[in-house]
Amino acid sequence: MRALTLGAAAALVLGASPAQAATASSVSAAALSCAITISNPIQLYTTSVYAYVEVNCNQRVSFIGGYLSLYRDGTYLGYAETYQNNVAYAYKINMVSCVPGNYHVMGYGFANLDGGAPDFSQRVATTPIAITCT
């Protein structure tokens, strides 16, 4: 509460009302637009299975990233993650050797404009997809 009061006082000293100060910060966040993609498991030839997380924003953000875990028949196979500062794009792929089975992905992507809570985020859990490795 004290920080809010000090912020309001600073806004008044600078000649702006607290409501105007809040509106200016909201305008920056409102202009932000991000697409978050977390793929289904994909077979690559007969040798590999992969999935990816991609976060693409229309402007540089304070913090951007993604995480995904790959599973086969309910068994955890590993994860991939990426976290970047002051960029507009993040991408990470998780690739494993192909073994026939039912694969699924659990993932998360996010973008944060100002260092606080994420302005954009998405969690995904795909349904199992049969991959034959043929």
C-alpha positions in Angstrom: 0.0 0.0 0.0 2.9 2.4 0.9 4.4 1.8 -2.6 1.1 2.6 -4.2 0.8 5.8 -2.2 4.4 6.8 -3.1 3.6 6.0 -6.8 0.5 8.2 -6.7 2.4 11.0 -5.0 5.2 10.8 -7.7 2.6 10.9 -10.4 1.0 14.0 -8.9 4.4 15.7 -8.6 5.1 14.9 -12.3 1.8 16.5 -13.2 -0.1 13.3 -14.0 -3.0 11.8 -12.1 -2.5 8.2 -10.8 -5.2 7.1 -13.2 -3.2 8.5 -16.2 -0.1 6.8 -15.0 -1.9 3.4 -14.9 -3.4 3.9 -18.3 0.0 4.6 -19.9 1.4 1.3 -18.6 -1.7 -0.5 -19.7 -1.3 0.8 -23.3 2.1 -0.8 -23.6 0.8 -4.2 -22.4 -2.2 -3.9 -24.6 -0.1 -3.5 -27.7 1.8 -6.7 -27.0 0.6 -9.7 -29.0 2.2 -13.2 -28.8 1.6 -16.5 -30.5 2.5 -19.6 -28.5 2.8 -22.9 -30.3 3.4 -26.3 -28.6 3.5 -29.0 -31.2 2.1 -32.6 -31.1 4.8 -35.3 -31.3 6.1 -35.5 -34.8 8.0 -38.5 -36.4 11.1 -37.5 -38.3 12.0 -40.3 -40.8 12.2 -43.7 -39.0 14.8 -42.5 -36.5 13.4 -39.7 -34.3 10.3 -38.2 -32.6 10.3 -34.5 -31.7 8.1 -31.8 -30.4 8.7 -28.1 -30.0 7.6 -25.0 -28.2 7.7 -21.6 -30.0 6.8 -18.2 -28.6 6.7 -15.3 -31.1 5.8 -11.8 -30.0 5.3 -8.6 -32.0 7.9 -6.8 -29.8 10.8 -7.4 -27.5 9.7 -8.5 -24.0 11.4 -8.6 -20.7 11.2 -12.4 -20.3 10.1 -15.0 -22.8 10.3 -18.8 -22.8 8.9 -22.2 -22.9 9.2 -25.8 -21.5 8.0 -29.1 -22.8 8.2 -32.7 -21.7 7.9 -35.7 -24.1 6.2 -39.0 -23.0 5.8 -42.4 -24.6 3.2 -44.8 -23.3 3.1 -42.7 -20.1 6.9 -42.9 -19.5 8.7 -39.6 -19.2 11.4 -39.3 -21.9 12.9 -35.9 -21.1 12.4 -32.2 -21.4 13.6 -29.1 -23.2 13.4 -25.5 -22.0 14.4 -22.1 -23.2 14.3 -18.8 -21.3 15.4 -15.5 -22.9 15.6 -11.8 -21.9 14.9 -8.8 -24.1 14.0 -10.6 -27.3 10.7 -11.2 -29.2 11.2 -14.9 -30.1 12.0 -18.1 -28.3 12.1 -21.7 -29.7 13.2 -25.1 -28.4 12.9 -28.6 -29.7 12.9 -31.8 -27.8 14.0 -34.9 -29.9 14.3 -38.5 -28.9 15.0 -41.8 -30.7 12.0 -43.3 -32.3 10.5 -46.3 -30.5 7.0 -47.4 -31.5 4.4 -46.3 -29.1 1.9 -43.6 -28.1 3.6 -40.2 -27.6 2.2 -37.1 -26.0 3.6 -33.7 -24.9 3.0 -31.5 -21.9 4.3 -27.9 -22.3 4.1 -24.3 -21.3 5.0 -21.1 -23.2 5.0 -17.5 -21.8 5.9 -13.9 -22.5 6.3 -11.1 -20.0 6.5 -7.4 -21.0 7.6 -5.8 -17.8 9.1 -8.4 -15.4 5.9 -9.1 -13.5 3.4 -11.9 -14.1 3.2 -13.3 -17.7 1.2 -11.2 -20.1 0.7 -14.2 -22.4 0.9 -17.8 -21.4 -0.4 -21.2 -22.6 -0.3 -24.7 -21.2 -0.8 -27.7 -23.4 -1.2 -31.4 -22.8 -1.7 -33.3 -26.1 -3.6 -36.5 -26.5 -1.5 -39.6 -27.2 -0.5 -40.0 -30.8 0.5 -43.5 -32.2 3.9 -43.4 -33.8 5.1 -46.5 -35.7 8.7 -45.5 -36.6 8.2 -47.0 -40.1 
